[in-house]
Amino acid sequence: MRSSLLAFTLLSLMVGCVHESTGTKEDPSTSPPGSPLPPACVVIGSAPATLFSGQGMPATSFAYDGGRLYFESGASILSADLQASCVVPEAFTEASDPVSSLAIAKGALFVATDGAILQRSRTRLAVYGLFDKRPTAVGFGNFDSAGMATDGRITFLLVRQLVGFELRKFGAGDDDGSIVDSSNAAPGSVLTDADAVYWTAGDTLYRQSTRAVEGTQRFARLPGSLPVNAKSTSGQLVQNDRFIFWQDGNSLVRVEKATGVTTTLTGSLEPSTSMALDASSIYLAEGGRLTRVPIDGGEPKTLAMEPGIATVGTFGRFLVWSLAAPPDPNTGATSGGPRLRAMLTPR
């Protein structure tokens, strides 16, 4: 079943992409019966281009190794060389369940999958070699993941509970992981750097060192307090070397790692489903738009109107985002499938 789905996915990749020399969609009906489909690819330029069309839900996680982008479509993991003059997504591997999170560290692809067994949620963590593609199990448990972060040595999983969350830590040989923290607050996002793990729950950003034995810090709070059980898309996080950027509700704030000092960059956003950054800007998937905010604060700018935008990422000079299937303007029902779009990052 999974192999047939992967075959269908690859077929849709080949049929739906744009040919470099003509700029038009390939028509497989022009090929003689039994012959292979002609080469197809996408040139990434200054205008949004569709790299991939699939089935089910839009991609919710990206991983990047400096040249190749990895993304998910259901239980299929695909990749695309963004540095190529003409991009053709291709199959990487098939996971055991639908993929929820991807990350790359120490030359390996870390994968979290969410499935169900006996009407209970089931999450599995695995590590795949980028070249041999062999999976190594890291951990599993009957829980529902809200996010994953790893430094290649320790993997952190933010877990939704019926009420609240748990943050679990997995090392080599762990099964269901050890609990780092838990509360009744709604889980947001998790990330890690060389020194610490950070996560959000409700209106609070937490920090715990990964180098020394110390307790959890309430590192920062949003300017406008949320109820402890708020059910918003809270706590989207991205980081650079100095700061953590944190969006919830209408506010985008910057938290200095060294001091915990918080600065509001803008307060005129709609709740976002995803954020990404480069050296000069923060990019958000918010309100059916792809939006850019200067990294030191300022007015948001709409880069593209993209109804159904779900996840955004920046990779070198490329800006990539996923979209849910577009609604029919007459009936409201969705038509087609989710898409992956890309463009050169605007200057």
N, C-alpha and C positions, 0 to 999 in steps of 0.2 A: 504493500500500500504506500509506504513512504517513498520507495524508489519510483513508483509511478507518479507520485506528486512532484518529486524532484524533476522527473523527466518533463512533466507538464510545465513546471516553472522555467526550465531551461528553454523549452520551445517558445514560451511567451516572451522570454528575453530576446530571442533571436528575431521573432516576428515584430516586436514592438519597438525596436531600436531604430536609430536614424543612420543612414549610410553616409560616410564621410564625404565621398566625392560628389554626391547628388543633393544631399540635404533633404531627401525625401524618404518616406518609409518604404522598406522593402516589401514587395508583393510576392509571396511565395508561390502564387498561382502561375507566375511567369516561368518558373523552373520546370524542366521536363520531369515527368513522374519518376520517382525513385532517386532523383539527384539530390545532393545535399543542398541546404539553404545557402544562398550567397552570403558572404561576410556582411555583418551588420555591426555598427558601432555608433557612438555618440561623441560629438565634439563639444567640449565644455567651453562656453564663451561667456560674454558679458550678460546675456539674457538667459533666464531659466530654461533648462532642458531636462527632459525626462529620461533618466537612466534605466528605469526598471518599472514594470507594471506586474503586479502579482495578484494574490488572492488573500482573503481574510483581513486581518488587521494590519495597519501600517507599522513599519519598523519603529521600535521604541528605544533602540540602543545601537550605537555605532562604536567601532574600534578601528584604530589607525596605526600602522607600523612605520610611518614615514613615507609611504608611497602607495600602499594598498589599503583600501577601505574594506571593512568587514561589516555586514549588516544581516538582519534576519528577516525571513518571511515564513511565519509559522514555525515549523521545526527545521526548516532548511536554513543553513548559513551560507551566504554568498559573499563574493569578494569582487572588487573592481580596482584595477590599477589606474588611479586618478592621474598619474604622471604621463600616461600614454597619450599620444597625439589624438587618438580616437579610442574611446573607452567601451569595453565590452564586459559587462558583469558575467561572472561564471560561478558554478557551484563550488563550494569549499567542502562541506560535509553535511550530514543529516544528523540531527540531535535526537535524543530519545523522546522528548516532549517539546511543546512550543517554547521558543527561546524568549526569556524576559530581559536578560542583561548580558552585555559583552564587555570585555576589557582586555587590553594587551599589556603584559609586563614580562620583563626578562625573556623576550623572544618567544612567548607562548600566548595563546588565546584562551582566556578564562571565560567560561560560559555558565550562566545560570538558566535552568529550564523550570517551567511550572507546568505540572500536570495534575492528575487526580487519580486517587485509588480508593475504592470503597467510599466514594462521595466525600473524600477528604483531600484537601490541597496537598501536593507533593512537590518539593523543590529539590533539584539535584544540582550540584556543582561539579564541573569537570574542567580539565585543562587539556588543550589540544596543541600539539606541535604544529608550527606554521608550515613545516615542510613535510613531515611524515603524517600529519593529521591524525595521529593516534590519540585517543582520549585516555586520560588518567583521572580516576574518580578522586574528588577532594572531600565531598560530604553530601549528605542528603538528610531530609527530614519532612515530616508532615506539617508543612507550614507554607505560607503564601508570601513570596518575596516582594518587597517594595523597592529594592535597589541593591546594587553590589558595587564594591570598590576593592581594589587589591594593589599591593606594591610588589607582587610576585612572591612574597614570603608569607604574608598573612592575607587572608581574604575575609572581608567583612560583608555580612548580609543583613540588610534591614528587613525585618519580618513584620507583616501585618498580623495583628491579633483580632479576635472578635471585638475587643475593646483595647485600643492602644497598640503598642509595638514592642518588639524585642530587637536588640542589636546583637548578632551572633558573630563569633570569631572562629575561623577555621584555619588550622595549620596542617602540616603534613600528617596524614593518618587520622584526622578527625572524622567523626561520623556526623552527628547532629550539631556539632560546634558548642563552644562555651558561651554563655550569656554575658555580654559586656554591660548592658543596661536594659531597662524596660520601664515603661510607665503607661498611663492611660491616655497619653496624648497621641494625636494622629501622626503617623510617620510621614516624613517628607522625603529627604534625600540623604545620601551618604557619599563621602569621598575621603581619600587618604593621600598623604604626601610622605616624604621621607621621615618625618618626625611624629606624626599624629594622625588619628582618625577623627573626622568631623561628621556630625549628623544633625538633622533637624527633626523636631517633633513639636507640634503646636506652633508657638511663636518663639521657640528657643533654639539656638544653635549650641550644640555640645561639642566638647573636645576631650580626647584622652590620648596621652602620649603612647606611642608604640615602641619607644626606646627605654622608658623607665617605668617602674611600677608606681602608679599614682592613680588617684580617683578621678572620676568624671568631673569636668568643669562645666558649669553653665557659662559658656563663653560669651554669648551676646544674645540680645532679644530684639525683636522687631519693634519699631517705634510705636505702632498701633497694636495693642495686645489682642490676641485672638483667644476665644474660649479654649480651654485645655483639650476639648474633644472636637475641635473644629474639623469639618470634613471638606476642606478646600484642597486644591492642588498646592499644598504648602511646601515651602522650604526647598525650592529648586536651588541647586548649588553648582557653581563652577569656581575655578581657582587659577591663580598664577603664583609666582614665587612669593609675592608679598601679601596678597589679599585673597579673601574669599568673597565671592559675590553671591547675593542671596535675594531671591525674589519671592514675595508672597503678597497676594492681593494687588494693590496698586503701587506698592513700593519696591524699588530696587535699591538695595543697600550694599555697602562695601565694608568688610570687617578686616582690620589689619591683624595679621597672624601674630605679630610680635607683641601687640598690646591689647587686642580685643576692642580697640576703638572703632565705633561704627559711624559711617557717613552715609547719608541718604543721597543717592545719585539722581533719582527722579521719583516722583510720586504720581505719575499720570499714565500708568499702565493698566491694562486688563490682566487678570490672572493668566499666567503662562503655563504651558505644559512642558517646556524645555528651554534651556539656555545653553549658550556656547560663547567662547570669547577668542579674540586674537590680541595682538599687541596694542590695538587702538580702540576696540569696540566690544560691546556686549551684544549678542544677537539673541532674540527671543521669539518663540512661537507663541503668539498671543492674539486672541480675538480674531482668528482667521487671517492673520497678517504675519509676515516675516518682518521683524522690527529691529532696528539698530539703535543703540544708545552709546554715546562716547564713554570710554572707560573711566574718565574723570568726572563724569556727570554732564547733563545737558538734556535738551529736548529729544524725545524719541523720533526716529524717522522711519517711515514705512518703505521697505525695499520692494515688497511684492505683496499683493493681495492673494492669499492662498487659503481659501476656505478648507477646513479639515486638516490644517497643518498640525503635526503631532510632535515631531522631534527634529531638532536642528543641531548641526555640528560644524565646526570649522577645522579644516585639515590643510595646513600649508596655505596655499593661495586659493583654496576651494571652499565654497560654502555649500553644504548639503543638507537637505531636509526631506522628511517623509510626510505624506498626505494620506488621509483616509479617502475611501472611495467618494467621489463627488455626488451630491444629491441631485436628483432629477428636478429641474425648476418647476415642473408642473405637478408632480405627485409627491415630491419630497423623499421618495425612495432612493436609495443609493444605486448608482449605476457604475459598471466597470469594477475595478479593483484598486487597492492602494498603490501609490506610486512613490518612487524615489526621484527627487529632483536635485539639480546642481547648477551652480554658476560660479564664475570667477568672483572672488570677494571684491565688492565695489571699493574703489579708492576714495 
